[in-house]
Amino acid sequence: MTTSSALTARQLWTRTRGIALAVVLLLIGAVAIAVVRSQTKHGDLDPRSADPSGSRAVAELLADRGVTTRVVTTLDAARAATGPDTTLLVAVPDLLTHRQQTRIATAAASSGGRTVLVAPSSWSVGRLAPGVSASPVNSVDAALDPDCALPEARRAGSAETGGIRYSTTVRDAESCYPSERRATLLRVPAASGGGDTVVLGAPDILLNSRLDKQGNASLALQLLGSRPHLVWYLPSLADSSATENGGRKSLFDLLPSGWLWATLQLFAAALAAAFWRGRRFGPLVPERLPVAIRASETTEGRARLYRKVDARDRASTGLRSTTRTRLAPLVGIPAAQAHTPEALLPALSARLPDSGEQALHSLLFGAPPRDDAALIALTDRLDALEREVRRS
């Protein structure tokens, strides 16, 4: 008699339908997210975006005051636009490479204009604003008081600058909106040319959703409107200066940052699916045998296996456990306490006064026999004990 091990179509569907359903749900979710984002999200800190995380509102308010806003996405365009009548805003400084940071800082230092850095961390602030260092612990308070002599900050009052905190060794620098003795807004004058650099600890005062809170609008308009022209630098992957040698980018440079997180999620999902569907030991599957095997033969076969590996400990444990299970109801002990010496032995001693409790403990809970002869003797003694209890 031969049995085919190939899976039928029904069995294959039963095993894979969970994974197929998960894949379909992931695809539907990805399409839905892509549709929503394509319709409503155009970029964080983008002066052309009306999203809550965009900055179109502040750009329009600046336009009403005669300040022109120009968006650039390359380092060369940002450097060329610097000048004494220009404010250069670097929206995401941490996206710039070290080489880009050095080049933009050099161009801005001698321009005579203003440079505004939005939430630079320790990765970028030291190169873009020499002498300034970022604290590894951010401020927990969003809205802070100016507590400085900077005219723009005093006129604006409380503002949501809480975020990265900074300290500086530059003389004549103005530290505003302090949190635990570190500033969340710094104005650092240029060494020459009459320009300055403003370091913001958080982008909140520029966001559409936060512009009407506290003194955010006033502070943003004053910081960005001190010159007639505003150049809004949004670093882009299309910028050839993003590579250190200005040559071709690697594959990882061309991939958006979100793909790394998405790949990590897919990897975690694959591990979960593998653990869920992986082969594991479970209950035995019943199978029709070609011939009937008598119980005595099965018992004898197991006994031979025990004898082959000298498993007298397992054999004696099985014999004693079975005997205790049969004795417990005979002496009025619940089955759950059949293997508890404190419950079984006193009941047996009361039933068999001539048998000592110590002897019963050695017989029912003692050490494994040393050899086969001792195992056979143990079997005989267990049978004799059970017969005696049944007769008493």
HELIX and SHEET records of a PDB file:
HELIX    1   1 ALA A    9  THR A   40  1                                  32    
HELIX    2   2 ARG A   56  ASP A   64  1                                   9    
HELIX    3   3 LEU A   75  ALA A   81  1                                   7    
HELIX    4   4 PRO A   93  LEU A   95  5                                   3    
HELIX    5   5 HIS A   98  ALA A  109  1                                  12    
HELIX    6   6 VAL A  125  LEU A  128  1                                   4    
HELIX    7   7 PRO A  151  ALA A  156  1                                   6    
HELIX    8   8 ASP A  204  LEU A  206  5                                   3    
HELIX    9   9 ASN A  216  LEU A  224  1                                   9    
HELIX   10  10 SER A  240  ALA A  242  5                                   3    
HELIX   11  11 LEU A  251  LEU A  254  1                                   4    
HELIX   12  12 SER A  257  ARG A  277  1                                  21    
HELIX   13  13 ALA A  295  LYS A  308  1                                  14    
HELIX   14  14 ARG A  312  LEU A  330  1                                  19    
HELIX   15  15 ALA A  335  GLN A  337  5                                   3    
HELIX   16  16 PRO A  341  ARG A  351  1                                  11    
HELIX   17  17 GLU A  357  PHE A  365  1                                   9    
HELIX   18  18 ASP A  372  ARG A  391  1                                  20    
SHEET    1   A 7 THR A  68  VAL A  72  0                                        
SHEET    2   A 7 HIS A 229  TYR A 233  1                                        
SHEET    3   A 7 THR A  86  VAL A  90  1                                        
SHEET    4   A 7 ARG A 114  VAL A 118  1                                        
SHEET    5   A 7 ASP A 196  LEU A 200  1                                        
SHEET    6   A 7 ARG A 182  PRO A 189 -1                                        
SHEET    7   A 7 GLU A 174  SER A 179 -1                                        
SHEET    1   B 2 VAL A 132  ALA A 134  0                                        
SHEET    2   B 2 TYR A 166  THR A 168 -1                                        
END                                                                             
